[in-house]
């Protein structure tokens, strides 16, 4: 959904217990027009979607977040 449009995976390293990916954000994506035009930041929902899509690449399947009671973002991502 966002991959190859909002972001591109540059590199991905997988071990038995972790997945580490380097991505490039598309600074000109329309999402940043509304969030926020003068100081663009990646919306939290997009951060969660990026993680989902990278996991789906690794799992070769479709995943669905079933529950997320408390998600805290400790830093903003500025494209």
PyMOL Python script that loads the backbone (N, CA, C, O; Angstrom):
from pymol import cmd

cmd.read_pdbstr("""\
ATOM      1  N   UNK A   1       0.825  -1.187   0.000  1.00  0.00           N
ATOM      2  CA  UNK A   1       0.000   0.000   0.000  1.00  0.00           C
ATOM      3  C   UNK A   1       0.876   1.260   0.000  1.00  0.00           C
ATOM      4  O   UNK A   1       0.665   2.149  -0.825  1.00  0.00           O
ATOM      5  N   UNK A   2       1.839   1.350   0.897  1.00  0.00           N
ATOM      6  CA  UNK A   2       2.728   2.514   0.924  1.00  0.00           C
ATOM      7  C   UNK A   2       4.083   2.218   0.269  1.00  0.00           C
ATOM      8  O   UNK A   2       4.781   3.131  -0.172  1.00  0.00           O
ATOM      9  N   UNK A   3       4.443   0.937   0.213  1.00  0.00           N
ATOM     10  CA  UNK A   3       5.749   0.571  -0.310  1.00  0.00           C
ATOM     11  C   UNK A   3       5.859   0.947  -1.792  1.00  0.00           C
ATOM     12  O   UNK A   3       4.912   0.782  -2.560  1.00  0.00           O
ATOM     13  N   UNK A   4       6.998   1.440  -2.162  1.00  0.00           N
ATOM     14  CA  UNK A   4       7.307   1.891  -3.520  1.00  0.00           C
ATOM     15  C   UNK A   4       6.487   3.112  -3.937  1.00  0.00           C
ATOM     16  O   UNK A   4       6.439   3.465  -5.115  1.00  0.00           O
ATOM     17  N   UNK A   5       5.851   3.742  -2.971  1.00  0.00           N
ATOM     18  CA  UNK A   5       5.111   4.976  -3.224  1.00  0.00           C
ATOM     19  C   UNK A   5       5.464   5.999  -2.139  1.00  0.00           C
ATOM     20  O   UNK A   5       6.029   7.053  -2.432  1.00  0.00           O
ATOM     21  N   UNK A   6       5.131   5.683  -0.903  1.00  0.00           N
ATOM     22  CA  UNK A   6       5.467   6.545   0.231  1.00  0.00           C
ATOM     23  C   UNK A   6       6.897   6.278   0.708  1.00  0.00           C
ATOM     24  O   UNK A   6       7.606   7.191   1.131  1.00  0.00           O
ATOM     25  N   UNK A   7       7.304   5.011   0.631  1.00  0.00           N
ATOM     26  CA  UNK A   7       8.665   4.656   1.040  1.00  0.00           C
ATOM     27  C   UNK A   7       9.207   3.549   0.150  1.00  0.00           C
ATOM     28  O   UNK A   7       8.455   2.824  -0.503  1.00  0.00           O
ATOM     29  N   UNK A   8      10.534   3.438   0.140  1.00  0.00           N
ATOM     30  CA  UNK A   8      11.231   2.395  -0.608  1.00  0.00           C
ATOM     31  C   UNK A   8      12.195   1.701   0.348  1.00  0.00           C
ATOM     32  O   UNK A   8      12.882   2.358   1.130  1.00  0.00           O
ATOM     33  N   UNK A   9      12.244   0.384   0.285  1.00  0.00           N
ATOM     34  CA  UNK A   9      13.190  -0.370   1.098  1.00  0.00           C
ATOM     35  C   UNK A   9      14.538  -0.347   0.397  1.00  0.00           C
ATOM     36  O   UNK A   9      14.659  -0.809  -0.737  1.00  0.00           O
ATOM     37  N   UNK A  10      15.548   0.185   1.066  1.00  0.00           N
ATOM     38  CA  UNK A  10      16.895   0.255   0.508  1.00  0.00           C
ATOM     39  C   UNK A  10      17.707  -0.982   0.857  1.00  0.00           C
ATOM     40  O   UNK A  10      18.492  -1.468   0.043  1.00  0.00           O
ATOM     41  N   UNK A  11      17.514  -1.491   2.077  1.00  0.00           N
ATOM     42  CA  UNK A  11      18.288  -2.626   2.556  1.00  0.00           C
ATOM     43  C   UNK A  11      17.496  -3.303   3.654  1.00  0.00           C
ATOM     44  O   UNK A  11      16.809  -2.638   4.430  1.00  0.00           O
ATOM     45  N   UNK A  12      17.587  -4.634   3.725  1.00  0.00           N
ATOM     46  CA  UNK A  12      16.885  -5.386   4.769  1.00  0.00           C
ATOM     47  C   UNK A  12      17.775  -6.531   5.222  1.00  0.00           C
ATOM     48  O   UNK A  12      18.239  -7.328   4.407  1.00  0.00           O
ATOM     49  N   UNK A  13      18.009  -6.609   6.521  1.00  0.00           N
ATOM     50  CA  UNK A  13      18.794  -7.694   7.109  1.00  0.00           C
ATOM     51  C   UNK A  13      17.934  -8.430   8.116  1.00  0.00           C
ATOM     52  O   UNK A  13      17.301  -7.815   8.975  1.00  0.00           O
ATOM     53  N   UNK A  14      17.915  -9.756   8.006  1.00  0.00           N
ATOM     54  CA  UNK A  14      17.071 -10.577   8.857  1.00  0.00           C
ATOM     55  C   UNK A  14      17.914 -11.593   9.614  1.00  0.00           C
ATOM     56  O   UNK A  14      18.814 -12.220   9.055  1.00  0.00           O
ATOM     57  N   UNK A  15      17.603 -11.744  10.904  1.00  0.00           N
ATOM     58  CA  UNK A  15      18.190 -12.821  11.710  1.00  0.00           C
ATOM     59  C   UNK A  15      17.029 -13.663  12.231  1.00  0.00           C
ATOM     60  O   UNK A  15      15.874 -13.426  11.877  1.00  0.00           O
ATOM     61  N   UNK A  16      17.342 -14.642  13.069  1.00  0.00           N
ATOM     62  CA  UNK A  16      16.283 -15.471  13.650  1.00  0.00           C
ATOM     63  C   UNK A  16      15.344 -14.677  14.549  1.00  0.00           C
ATOM     64  O   UNK A  16      14.192 -15.064  14.748  1.00  0.00           O
ATOM     65  N   UNK A  17      15.842 -13.557  15.096  1.00  0.00           N
ATOM     66  CA  UNK A  17      15.043 -12.821  16.084  1.00  0.00           C
ATOM     67  C   UNK A  17      14.748 -11.373  15.710  1.00  0.00           C
ATOM     68  O   UNK A  17      14.090 -10.667  16.473  1.00  0.00           O
ATOM     69  N   UNK A  18      15.224 -10.913  14.544  1.00  0.00           N
ATOM     70  CA  UNK A  18      14.977  -9.503  14.222  1.00  0.00           C
ATOM     71  C   UNK A  18      15.007  -9.252  12.717  1.00  0.00           C
ATOM     72  O   UNK A  18      15.557 -10.024  11.931  1.00  0.00           O
ATOM     73  N   UNK A  19      14.398  -8.152  12.369  1.00  0.00           N
ATOM     74  CA  UNK A  19      14.437  -7.641  10.997  1.00  0.00           C
ATOM     75  C   UNK A  19      14.859  -6.185  11.093  1.00  0.00           C
ATOM     76  O   UNK A  19      14.259  -5.403  11.830  1.00  0.00           O
ATOM     77  N   UNK A  20      15.884  -5.830  10.352  1.00  0.00           N
ATOM     78  CA  UNK A  20      16.367  -4.439  10.333  1.00  0.00           C
ATOM     79  C   UNK A  20      16.313  -3.972   8.890  1.00  0.00           C
ATOM     80  O   UNK A  20      16.874  -4.602   7.993  1.00  0.00           O
ATOM     81  N   UNK A  21      15.617  -2.840   8.680  1.00  0.00           N
ATOM     82  CA  UNK A  21      15.456  -2.332   7.322  1.00  0.00           C
ATOM     83  C   UNK A  21      15.834  -0.858   7.251  1.00  0.00           C
ATOM     84  O   UNK A  21      15.555  -0.083   8.166  1.00  0.00           O
ATOM     85  N   UNK A  22      16.461  -0.494   6.166  1.00  0.00           N
ATOM     86  CA  UNK A  22      16.724   0.915   5.865  1.00  0.00           C
ATOM     87  C   UNK A  22      15.750   1.307   4.764  1.00  0.00           C
ATOM     88  O   UNK A  22      15.603   0.607   3.762  1.00  0.00           O
ATOM     89  N   UNK A  23      15.088   2.444   4.971  1.00  0.00           N
ATOM     90  CA  UNK A  23      14.098   2.889   3.988  1.00  0.00           C
ATOM     91  C   UNK A  23      14.394   4.326   3.560  1.00  0.00           C
ATOM     92  O   UNK A  23      15.101   5.067   4.243  1.00  0.00           O
ATOM     93  N   UNK A  24      13.836   4.689   2.423  1.00  0.00           N
ATOM     94  CA  UNK A  24      13.878   6.079   1.957  1.00  0.00           C
ATOM     95  C   UNK A  24      12.433   6.540   1.819  1.00  0.00           C
ATOM     96  O   UNK A  24      11.613   5.889   1.173  1.00  0.00           O
ATOM     97  N   UNK A  25      12.140   7.684   2.444  1.00  0.00           N
ATOM     98  CA  UNK A  25      10.797   8.258   2.360  1.00  0.00           C
ATOM     99  C   UNK A  25      10.692   9.146   1.131  1.00  0.00           C
ATOM    100  O   UNK A  25      11.662   9.789   0.730  1.00  0.00           O
ATOM    101  N   UNK A  26       9.513   9.173   0.545  1.00  0.00           N
ATOM    102  CA  UNK A  26       9.223  10.044  -0.593  1.00  0.00           C
ATOM    103  C   UNK A  26       8.777  11.406  -0.046  1.00  0.00           C
ATOM    104  O   UNK A  26       7.623  11.578   0.348  1.00  0.00           O
ATOM    105  N   UNK A  27       9.700  12.363  -0.027  1.00  0.00           N
ATOM    106  CA  UNK A  27       9.423  13.686   0.559  1.00  0.00           C
ATOM    107  C   UNK A  27       8.302  14.432  -0.156  1.00  0.00           C
ATOM    108  O   UNK A  27       7.682  15.322   0.427  1.00  0.00           O
ATOM    109  N   UNK A  28       8.038  14.084  -1.404  1.00  0.00           N
ATOM    110  CA  UNK A  28       7.012  14.800  -2.168  1.00  0.00           C
ATOM    111  C   UNK A  28       5.650  14.103  -2.133  1.00  0.00           C
ATOM    112  O   UNK A  28       4.742  14.498  -2.864  1.00  0.00           O
ATOM    113  N   UNK A  29       5.496  13.080  -1.302  1.00  0.00           N
ATOM    114  CA  UNK A  29       4.223  12.357  -1.216  1.00  0.00           C
ATOM    115  C   UNK A  29       3.124  13.273  -0.676  1.00  0.00           C
ATOM    116  O   UNK A  29       3.382  14.134   0.164  1.00  0.00           O
ATOM    117  N   UNK A  30       1.910  13.082  -1.160  1.00  0.00           N
ATOM    118  CA  UNK A  30       0.764  13.912  -0.783  1.00  0.00           C
ATOM    119  C   UNK A  30       0.439  13.866   0.717  1.00  0.00           C
ATOM    120  O   UNK A  30      -0.163  14.802   1.243  1.00  0.00           O
ATOM    121  N   UNK A  31       0.825  12.804   1.399  1.00  0.00           N
ATOM    122  CA  UNK A  31       0.567  12.713   2.847  1.00  0.00           C
ATOM    123  C   UNK A  31       1.140  13.927   3.573  1.00  0.00           C
ATOM    124  O   UNK A  31       0.540  14.430   4.523  1.00  0.00           O
ATOM    125  N   UNK A  32       2.297  14.391   3.123  1.00  0.00           N
ATOM    126  CA  UNK A  32       2.950  15.501   3.818  1.00  0.00           C
ATOM    127  C   UNK A  32       2.271  16.849   3.563  1.00  0.00           C
ATOM    128  O   UNK A  32       2.549  17.819   4.267  1.00  0.00           O
ATOM    129  N   UNK A  33       1.394  16.921   2.576  1.00  0.00           N
ATOM    130  CA  UNK A  33       0.638  18.159   2.347  1.00  0.00           C
ATOM    131  C   UNK A  33      -0.315  18.448   3.489  1.00  0.00           C
ATOM    132  O   UNK A  33      -0.616  19.606   3.777  1.00  0.00           O
ATOM    133  N   UNK A  34      -0.791  17.400   4.139  1.00  0.00           N
ATOM    134  CA  UNK A  34      -1.736  17.592   5.230  1.00  0.00           C
ATOM    135  C   UNK A  34      -1.148  17.319   6.600  1.00  0.00           C
ATOM    136  O   UNK A  34      -1.821  17.518   7.611  1.00  0.00           O
ATOM    137  N   UNK A  35       0.094  16.866   6.653  1.00  0.00           N
ATOM    138  CA  UNK A  35       0.670  16.449   7.941  1.00  0.00           C
ATOM    139  C   UNK A  35       2.139  16.799   8.028  1.00  0.00           C
ATOM    140  O   UNK A  35       2.932  15.859   7.974  1.00  0.00           O
ATOM    141  N   UNK A  36       2.540  17.860   8.139  1.00  0.00           N
ATOM    142  CA  UNK A  36       1.992  19.217   8.123  1.00  0.00           C
ATOM    143  C   UNK A  36       2.754  19.969   7.042  1.00  0.00           C
ATOM    144  O   UNK A  36       3.963  19.775   6.918  1.00  0.00           O
ATOM    145  N   UNK A  37       2.108  20.810   6.263  1.00  0.00           N
ATOM    146  CA  UNK A  37       2.760  21.427   5.102  1.00  0.00           C
ATOM    147  C   UNK A  37       4.032  22.210   5.429  1.00  0.00           C
ATOM    148  O   UNK A  37       5.011  22.119   4.689  1.00  0.00           O
ATOM    149  N   UNK A  38       4.036  22.967   6.509  1.00  0.00           N
ATOM    150  CA  UNK A  38       5.207  23.796   6.812  1.00  0.00           C
ATOM    151  C   UNK A  38       6.302  23.011   7.535  1.00  0.00           C
ATOM    152  O   UNK A  38       7.485  23.313   7.378  1.00  0.00           O
ATOM    153  N   UNK A  39       5.920  22.017   8.315  1.00  0.00           N
ATOM    154  CA  UNK A  39       6.883  21.171   9.027  1.00  0.00           C
ATOM    155  C   UNK A  39       6.421  19.720   8.872  1.00  0.00           C
ATOM    156  O   UNK A  39       5.748  19.196   9.759  1.00  0.00           O
ATOM    157  N   UNK A  40       6.772  19.059   7.755  1.00  0.00           N
ATOM    158  CA  UNK A  40       6.252  17.713   7.512  1.00  0.00           C
ATOM    159  C   UNK A  40       6.825  16.683   8.478  1.00  0.00           C
ATOM    160  O   UNK A  40       8.023  16.679   8.761  1.00  0.00           O
ATOM    161  N   UNK A  41       5.951  15.806   8.982  1.00  0.00           N
ATOM    162  CA  UNK A  41       6.378  14.665   9.782  1.00  0.00           C
ATOM    163  C   UNK A  41       5.585  13.437   9.326  1.00  0.00           C
ATOM    164  O   UNK A  41       4.483  13.557   8.789  1.00  0.00           O
ATOM    165  N   UNK A  42       6.158  12.276   9.545  1.00  0.00           N
ATOM    166  CA  UNK A  42       5.483  11.027   9.172  1.00  0.00           C
ATOM    167  C   UNK A  42       4.401  10.736  10.210  1.00  0.00           C
ATOM    168  O   UNK A  42       4.703  10.646  11.400  1.00  0.00           O
ATOM    169  N   UNK A  43       3.144  10.586   9.780  1.00  0.00           N
ATOM    170  CA  UNK A  43       2.076  10.250  10.725  1.00  0.00           C
ATOM    171  C   UNK A  43       2.331   8.898  11.393  1.00  0.00           C
ATOM    172  O   UNK A  43       2.888   7.988  10.778  1.00  0.00           O
ATOM    173  N   UNK A  44       1.921   8.777  12.645  1.00  0.00           N
ATOM    174  CA  UNK A  44       2.108   7.528  13.377  1.00  0.00           C
ATOM    175  C   UNK A  44       1.487   6.332  12.687  1.00  0.00           C
ATOM    176  O   UNK A  44       2.065   5.245  12.685  1.00  0.00           O
ATOM    177  N   UNK A  45       0.321   6.520  12.103  1.00  0.00           N
ATOM    178  CA  UNK A  45      -0.341   5.412  11.420  1.00  0.00           C
ATOM    179  C   UNK A  45       0.501   4.933  10.235  1.00  0.00           C
ATOM    180  O   UNK A  45       0.486   3.747   9.906  1.00  0.00           O
ATOM    181  N   UNK A  46       1.229   5.838   9.598  1.00  0.00           N
ATOM    182  CA  UNK A  46       2.119   5.450   8.492  1.00  0.00           C
ATOM    183  C   UNK A  46       3.325   4.678   9.010  1.00  0.00           C
ATOM    184  O   UNK A  46       3.795   3.749   8.353  1.00  0.00           O
ATOM    185  N   UNK A  47       3.835   5.057  10.192  1.00  0.00           N
ATOM    186  CA  UNK A  47       4.948   4.317  10.781  1.00  0.00           C
ATOM    187  C   UNK A  47       4.546   2.868  11.047  1.00  0.00           C
ATOM    188  O   UNK A  47       5.313   1.946  10.768  1.00  0.00           O
ATOM    189  N   UNK A  48       3.354   2.672  11.582  1.00  0.00           N
ATOM    190  CA  UNK A  48       2.862   1.321  11.849  1.00  0.00           C
ATOM    191  C   UNK A  48       2.683   0.567  10.532  1.00  0.00           C
ATOM    192  O   UNK A  48       3.017  -0.615  10.450  1.00  0.00           O
ATOM    193  N   UNK A  49       2.164   1.230   9.510  1.00  0.00           N
ATOM    194  CA  UNK A  49       1.959   0.589   8.210  1.00  0.00           C
ATOM    195  C   UNK A  49       3.295   0.202   7.564  1.00  0.00           C
ATOM    196  O   UNK A  49       3.393  -0.851   6.933  1.00  0.00           O
ATOM    197  N   UNK A  50       4.312   1.036   7.717  1.00  0.00           N
ATOM    198  CA  UNK A  50       5.638   0.713   7.185  1.00  0.00           C
ATOM    199  C   UNK A  50       6.155  -0.577   7.822  1.00  0.00           C
ATOM    200  O   UNK A  50       6.659  -1.458   7.127  1.00  0.00           O
ATOM    201  N   UNK A  51       6.028  -0.683   9.138  1.00  0.00           N
ATOM    202  CA  UNK A  51       6.466  -1.892   9.840  1.00  0.00           C
ATOM    203  C   UNK A  51       5.693  -3.098   9.327  1.00  0.00           C
ATOM    204  O   UNK A  51       6.276  -4.150   9.066  1.00  0.00           O
ATOM    205  N   UNK A  52       4.401  -2.947   9.185  1.00  0.00           N
ATOM    206  CA  UNK A  52       3.564  -4.047   8.690  1.00  0.00           C
ATOM    207  C   UNK A  52       4.021  -4.516   7.318  1.00  0.00           C
ATOM    208  O   UNK A  52       4.168  -5.715   7.084  1.00  0.00           O
ATOM    209  N   UNK A  53       4.246  -3.571   6.412  1.00  0.00           N
ATOM    210  CA  UNK A  53       4.605  -3.945   5.047  1.00  0.00           C
ATOM    211  C   UNK A  53       5.986  -4.596   4.967  1.00  0.00           C
ATOM    212  O   UNK A  53       6.202  -5.489   4.148  1.00  0.00           O
ATOM    213  N   UNK A  54       6.908  -4.161   5.800  1.00  0.00           N
ATOM    214  CA  UNK A  54       8.226  -4.802   5.830  1.00  0.00           C
ATOM    215  C   UNK A  54       8.100  -6.218   6.398  1.00  0.00           C
ATOM    216  O   UNK A  54       8.747  -7.140   5.901  1.00  0.00           O
ATOM    217  N   UNK A  55       7.279  -6.398   7.425  1.00  0.00           N
ATOM    218  CA  UNK A  55       7.030  -7.741   7.956  1.00  0.00           C
ATOM    219  C   UNK A  55       6.367  -8.640   6.917  1.00  0.00           C
ATOM    220  O   UNK A  55       6.702  -9.819   6.813  1.00  0.00           O
ATOM    221  N   UNK A  56       5.433  -8.091   6.154  1.00  0.00           N
ATOM    222  CA  UNK A  56       4.770  -8.870   5.107  1.00  0.00           C
ATOM    223  C   UNK A  56       5.758  -9.329   4.042  1.00  0.00           C
ATOM    224  O   UNK A  56       5.644 -10.442   3.530  1.00  0.00           O
ATOM    225  N   UNK A  57       6.723  -8.482   3.704  1.00  0.00           N
ATOM    226  CA  UNK A  57       7.762  -8.896   2.756  1.00  0.00           C
ATOM    227  C   UNK A  57       8.527 -10.105   3.285  1.00  0.00           C
ATOM    228  O   UNK A  57       8.801 -11.050   2.545  1.00  0.00           O
ATOM    229  N   UNK A  58       8.862 -10.068   4.546  1.00  0.00           N
ATOM    230  CA  UNK A  58       9.635 -11.146   5.156  1.00  0.00           C
ATOM    231  C   UNK A  58       8.822 -12.417   5.303  1.00  0.00           C
ATOM    232  O   UNK A  58       9.345 -13.516   5.124  1.00  0.00           O
ATOM    233  N   UNK A  59       7.546 -12.273   5.627  1.00  0.00           N
ATOM    234  CA  UNK A  59       6.681 -13.434   5.861  1.00  0.00           C
ATOM    235  C   UNK A  59       6.024 -13.966   4.592  1.00  0.00           C
ATOM    236  O   UNK A  59       5.421 -15.039   4.610  1.00  0.00           O
ATOM    237  N   UNK A  60       6.133 -13.229   3.497  1.00  0.00           N
ATOM    238  CA  UNK A  60       5.487 -13.614   2.236  1.00  0.00           C
ATOM    239  C   UNK A  60       3.993 -13.845   2.412  1.00  0.00           C
ATOM    240  O   UNK A  60       3.440 -14.828   1.918  1.00  0.00           O
ATOM    241  N   UNK A  61       3.345 -12.919   3.129  1.00  0.00           N
ATOM    242  CA  UNK A  61       1.912 -13.047   3.350  1.00  0.00           C
ATOM    243  C   UNK A  61       1.316 -11.738   3.808  1.00  0.00           C
ATOM    244  O   UNK A  61       2.020 -10.744   3.985  1.00  0.00           O
ATOM    245  N   UNK A  62       0.014 -11.748   3.996  1.00  0.00           N
ATOM    246  CA  UNK A  62      -0.699 -10.564   4.453  1.00  0.00           C
ATOM    247  C   UNK A  62      -0.875 -10.658   5.963  1.00  0.00           C
ATOM    248  O   UNK A  62      -1.343 -11.673   6.480  1.00  0.00           O
ATOM    249  N   UNK A  63      -0.501  -9.605   6.659  1.00  0.00           N
ATOM    250  CA  UNK A  63      -0.622  -9.551   8.111  1.00  0.00           C
ATOM    251  C   UNK A  63      -1.657  -8.507   8.508  1.00  0.00           C
ATOM    252  O   UNK A  63      -1.935  -7.570   7.759  1.00  0.00           O
ATOM    253  N   UNK A  64      -2.213  -8.683   9.685  1.00  0.00           N
ATOM    254  CA  UNK A  64      -3.207  -7.745  10.192  1.00  0.00           C
ATOM    255  C   UNK A  64      -2.941  -7.483  11.666  1.00  0.00           C
ATOM    256  O   UNK A  64      -2.824  -8.419  12.457  1.00  0.00           O
ATOM    257  N   UNK A  65      -2.848  -6.219  12.031  1.00  0.00           N
ATOM    258  CA  UNK A  65      -2.697  -5.841  13.431  1.00  0.00           C
ATOM    259  C   UNK A  65      -4.039  -6.068  14.109  1.00  0.00           C
ATOM    260  O   UNK A  65      -5.036  -5.445  13.742  1.00  0.00           O
ATOM    261  N   UNK A  66      -4.070  -6.953  15.091  1.00  0.00           N
ATOM    262  CA  UNK A  66      -5.333  -7.279  15.748  1.00  0.00           C
ATOM    263  C   UNK A  66      -5.598  -6.432  16.969  1.00  0.00           C
ATOM    264  O   UNK A  66      -6.751  -6.153  17.299  1.00  0.00           O
ATOM    265  N   UNK A  67      -4.532  -6.018  17.649  1.00  0.00           N
ATOM    266  CA  UNK A  67      -4.726  -5.249  18.869  1.00  0.00           C
ATOM    267  C   UNK A  67      -3.526  -4.354  19.109  1.00  0.00           C
ATOM    268  O   UNK A  67      -2.379  -4.769  18.944  1.00  0.00           O
ATOM    269  N   UNK A  68      -3.803  -3.134  19.496  1.00  0.00           N
ATOM    270  CA  UNK A  68      -2.740  -2.182  19.831  1.00  0.00           C
ATOM    271  C   UNK A  68      -3.287  -1.221  20.878  1.00  0.00           C
ATOM    272  O   UNK A  68      -3.771  -0.136  20.553  1.00  0.00           O
ATOM    273  N   UNK A  69      -3.205  -1.629  22.115  1.00  0.00           N
ATOM    274  CA  UNK A  69      -3.764  -0.833  23.203  1.00  0.00           C
ATOM    275  C   UNK A  69      -3.008   0.464  23.450  1.00  0.00           C
ATOM    276  O   UNK A  69      -3.606   1.487  23.782  1.00  0.00           O
ATOM    277  N   UNK A  70      -1.686   0.415  23.286  1.00  0.00           N
ATOM    278  CA  UNK A  70      -0.897   1.567  23.675  1.00  0.00           C
ATOM    279  C   UNK A  70       0.362   1.645  22.807  1.00  0.00           C
ATOM    280  O   UNK A  70       1.338   0.939  23.061  1.00  0.00           O
ATOM    281  N   UNK A  71       0.338   2.488  21.803  1.00  0.00           N
ATOM    282  CA  UNK A  71       1.505   2.699  20.949  1.00  0.00           C
ATOM    283  C   UNK A  71       2.008   4.109  21.208  1.00  0.00           C
ATOM    284  O   UNK A  71       1.261   5.078  21.073  1.00  0.00           O
ATOM    285  N   UNK A  72       3.284   4.218  21.581  1.00  0.00           N
ATOM    286  CA  UNK A  72       3.875   5.534  21.835  1.00  0.00           C
ATOM    287  C   UNK A  72       5.019   5.764  20.863  1.00  0.00           C
ATOM    288  O   UNK A  72       5.874   4.899  20.672  1.00  0.00           O
ATOM    289  N   UNK A  73       5.024   6.929  20.258  1.00  0.00           N
ATOM    290  CA  UNK A  73       6.090   7.313  19.348  1.00  0.00           C
ATOM    291  C   UNK A  73       6.984   8.297  20.096  1.00  0.00           C
ATOM    292  O   UNK A  73       6.547   9.382  20.480  1.00  0.00           O
ATOM    293  N   UNK A  74       8.221   7.909  20.293  1.00  0.00           N
ATOM    294  CA  UNK A  74       9.133   8.701  21.119  1.00  0.00           C
ATOM    295  C   UNK A  74       9.850   9.793  20.345  1.00  0.00           C
ATOM    296  O   UNK A  74      10.444  10.688  20.946  1.00  0.00           O
ATOM    297  N   UNK A  75       9.803   9.734  19.024  1.00  0.00           N
ATOM    298  CA  UNK A  75      10.455  10.752  18.203  1.00  0.00           C
ATOM    299  C   UNK A  75       9.683  10.904  16.898  1.00  0.00           C
ATOM    300  O   UNK A  75       9.071   9.951  16.414  1.00  0.00           O
ATOM    301  N   UNK A  76       9.717  12.089  16.341  1.00  0.00           N
ATOM    302  CA  UNK A  76       9.080  12.314  15.046  1.00  0.00           C
ATOM    303  C   UNK A  76      10.068  11.916  13.945  1.00  0.00           C
ATOM    304  O   UNK A  76      11.283  11.943  14.137  1.00  0.00           O
ATOM    305  N   UNK A  77       9.519  11.551  12.804  1.00  0.00           N
ATOM    306  CA  UNK A  77      10.352  11.282  11.623  1.00  0.00           C
ATOM    307  C   UNK A  77      10.080  12.396  10.647  1.00  0.00           C
ATOM    308  O   UNK A  77       8.959  12.566  10.167  1.00  0.00           O
ATOM    309  N   UNK A  78      11.112  13.151  10.361  1.00  0.00           N
ATOM    310  CA  UNK A  78      11.025  14.261   9.426  1.00  0.00           C
ATOM    311  C   UNK A  78      11.648  13.808   8.109  1.00  0.00           C
ATOM    312  O   UNK A  78      12.822  13.439   8.072  1.00  0.00           O
ATOM    313  N   UNK A  79      10.864  13.835   7.026  1.00  0.00           N
ATOM    314  CA  UNK A  79      11.395  13.318   5.758  1.00  0.00           C
ATOM    315  C   UNK A  79      12.512  14.180   5.219  1.00  0.00           C
ATOM    316  O   UNK A  79      13.065  13.882   4.161  1.00  0.00           O
TER     317      UNK A  79
END
""", "prot")
cmd.dss("prot")
cmd.show_as("cartoon", "prot")
cmd.util.cbc("prot")
cmd.orient("prot")
